[in-house]
Amino acid sequence: MAELDRLFIPPITRVHIEACLECKKMVPTKKCSGCKKTWYCSRECQKKAWPEHRQECLDFAKYKAAGVDEEPKPSASSSSTPSREGRPVTTDLITGRPIFFQGEQFTYRKPADDDLHPVHYFGIIGNPYVKAESECFRTICRMNEADVKTLAIRGSDPALVHKRNTLIAEFSSTMSQMFVYRRSWNCIRCSKPTEHFEICGGVLDLDDSDAPEGSQWKVLPAFYQYIIPSCKTEVCIRKTKVLVNEKFAGSLVARKEMKSSHLMGSLKHWEWVEDRRISREVLAKAQGR
């Protein structure tokens, strides 16, 4: 029976960023084509979850066969912010229209501008020793004030260091997906194609005194990472960590590059802010305000 189940596990559809039902990781996932409700990061995770998911998937198929589009929905009283259909509602920040995502409308409170602060997330993906086999990435993300303060934690207090490192790990696990799936990568030790990455990094200790002399812009809070392609074998992972964590990351060349990259990212952000300010002033004058 187990073999028969494996033969009839529904295929999974196109890639999407969602939490995998089995391993709970927020990574590119695919939807079960049977029930179209659950998401998996790999065929292996789907097979592991199948014994428990099987009945739910088959029950949902019965609803579809009976001409029912979805399972019975909870009443409006089950939602703290119900719409007329009993679902939470929100408005898309770009189009201004009610937004639906996977059949549901989600509540999202747009933070005030003062609630969020720009933070520079940057680093290197690939083999840091070979520039032709690696890429520099930079992006500006936004965090609330409490998270920015957590990011700025210094010292050796284990509890505080753990809190900061947990924040970085949680945030980067999602942000790094923008870069790792952009192209194919090879293990930096054995050169075999791989989709596994070892990630290391930290917070850059820079302040406004590090900005170029005479500049008016401020250095952004930042954290950097090395995203290193590696095979899942114990040998490759161990060697990769030694090559990057213990040798490259602590070198003078690496520290100089990280500092320069961060200053450039900060500069580009403030140039963008200034361009927006000028554009708004021009638009206001054109509209006679």
N, C-alpha and C positions, 0 to 999 in steps of 0.2 A: 504493500500500500504506500509505503514511504517513497519507493521508486516511482510509482505511478503519480504521486503528488508532484514530485520534482519535474516530471515530464509536462505536467499541465500548469505549472506556475506561469501566470500571465507575463508577457514581455513588459518591459518598462519603456516609457516614452521619452521625449526630448528633455535635455538638461535644464535644470532650474535650481536656483539657490534656495534651499529649504532644509529643515532639520531631518536627518535620516531617522526613520522609525526605529531601526535596530540599534545603531551606535550613537544616536542623538547628536552627531556632529553637524554643524551648520556649514555645509559644503555643497558644491554642485550635485544635485540629485535628479532622479528621474521618477515619474509617477507610475504607479502600478496601473497597467492598462485594463485590469479586471474591474476594480472598484473605482478607480480614478480618484481616490481619496488619500492614499498613503504614498510616502516618498522614500526612496532608497538611494544611497550613494553608490551602490554597486550590486551586481548580481549576487555576490556572496552574502551581503546583508539581507537581501530579499529572501534568499534560501533559508537563512537562519530564522527569520521572522515568520516564514510561511506556516509552520505548524500552528501557531497561535492566530495568525492573520487569515488562515484558510477559510474558517467558518464565516468570519465577517465578510470576506470577499465574496463567498458564495451566496450569503444572505442578500448582499447588495445586488448581485446578479439577478436574484429572484424579483426584487423590486423593479429592476429595469425590464425584465421579461413581462411583468404585469402591467407595464405602461406607466409606472411611477418614476418620475425623474430622480427623486431623492428620497432618502429615508424620512420618516415623520420628523418635523423640526420642533424644537422646544417652543413653548409659548412665549409671548412677549415678556412675561414677567420674569423669565430666566435671564434677561439681559438688563444690565444696569442703565444702559443708554439705548433703549429700543427705538427702531423706526416703526413705520406703520406695518411692516412685514415681520416685526419682531427681531430684527437684526440690528447690531450696532451700526451707526452710520458715520461717515466722515466726508470731507471734501478734499479732493486732490489739490495739492498746493500749487501745481503748475497750471492745470486747465480750469480749476475752479468748479469742476463737476463732481457729483458723488462718485466715489471710487469703489469698484468691486475687485476683489482679489480672491481667486479660487472659489468663486461662488458666494463669498461673504463680503459684507461691508465692515471695515474696521474703524474703530475710533482712534483718532490721532490728534493730540493737542499740539498745535503749532507753538513752539516756544517763542517767547519774545526775543528780540535781537540781543538783548542784554543777558539772556539766559545762557547763551552758548559762546564759546571762545575758540578761535582758530588754533589748531594744533597741527604741527608738521609731522607727517608720518612718511619716512623715507628709508632708503637702504639700497642693498644690492641683491639681485637674484641671479643665480648661476654660479659659475666658478669664479670667485673673486680674484684669483691669481692670474686669470686669462681674460683680458678685457673683451676680446672678440667672442668669448663664450659666456658673457655676463651682461647684465643691464642695470643701469641706475634707475630707480623709480622714486618719484616724489608725489605726494598728494596732500592737500589740506583737508583735514577733517575737523569736526566741531564737537566740543565736549562741554558739559556743564561745569560750573565753577568747582564743585566738589571733586569731580574727576581730574580737573586740571591740578588741583592742590594735591591729590593723591599721586599724580604723575611727578610732581615736584618733590616728593619725599626723598630726603637724603639721610645718611646715617646707616648704622648697622643693626638697628632694632629689628629682630627677626619678624615680628608681627607686622610692622610697617612695611618692611621690604617685601614680605609675602603679599600684602595688600596691593602694593604698586605692581608687582610682577603679575599678579592675577588679573589686574585691570588691563595691562599690556597684552597678556596672552588672550584674553577674551576679545579684546578689540581687534587685535591683529589677525585672529583666526578667521574673521569675516573679511577684513580689508585686504588681506594677502591674496584672497581668491581672485581679485582683479588682475593680478600679475602672473600667478602660477599657471593659469589656464590659457594664457595668451598665445603660447607656442609650446612646442615639445622640448623636453630637456633630457640630458644624459647625466648619469651619476658621475660626480667629479673624481671618483676613485677608479672605477672600472669601465667608465664610458658607456655602460649599457643604458638604453632608454628607460626612464622611470617617471612615475607620477607621484613619488614620495619625496617629501622635503623635510629637512632638518632646519629648524628656525632658532636663531639666537640673536641677541641684541641687547639694547638697554636704553637708558635716558641720556641725552647729551647735556653735559654741564656747560652751557653757554648762557650768557646774559647780554644786555645791551652794550656792555663794554667791548664785546667781541665784534660788534658791527663795524664796518669800515669807517674811518675817521671822517667826520663831517656829514655822515648820513643822518636822515631824520627818522628812519624807520626802526622799529623794535624787533629784536630777535624773538621769534615765536617759541613757545614751549614745544618740545619735540621728543620723539623717540624713534630710534632707528633699528633696523633688523637686517640680518643676513639670511636670505631664504635660499638654502643650499640643496640642490637635487642630489638624492642619494638612494641607492638600492636599500631594500628593507633588511638585507643581510646584516648580521651583527658586526661582521668585520668592516663593511662599508660605512655603517653608521658610526662606529667607534673611530675609524680613521678620519671621517668627515669632521666630526666634532673636534678632534685634535688639530686638524689642519686649519679650521676656521676659528674656533673658540680660543685655543691656546697659542696659536701662532699668528695668523693673519690679523684677527681683530685687535690684538694688543700691539701691533707694530706701529711705528711712527707714520708710515705711509698710509695705513688704514685710518688712523685718527685724523690725519691731515685731510684726507679725502672726505671723511664724514663731516668734519667741520665746514669745509668749503661747500659741500653739497647742501648742508643745512642753511648756511648763510644765503646761498643762491635761492633756495626754496622760500625763505623768509622775504627776500627782496622781491621775488616774483609775485608773492601774495600781496605785498603792499603796493606794488605797481598796479595790480588788478583792482585793488580797493580804490586807488587814486583815479584810475580810468573810469570806474563806475561813478565816482563822485562828479567828475567832469561831465560825463554823459548825462547825469541827472540835471546838472545845472544848465547844460545846453538845451535839454528837453523842456525844462521849466521856462526858460526864456522864450523858446519857440511857441509855447502854449500861453505866453503872456502872463505868467504867474508873478 
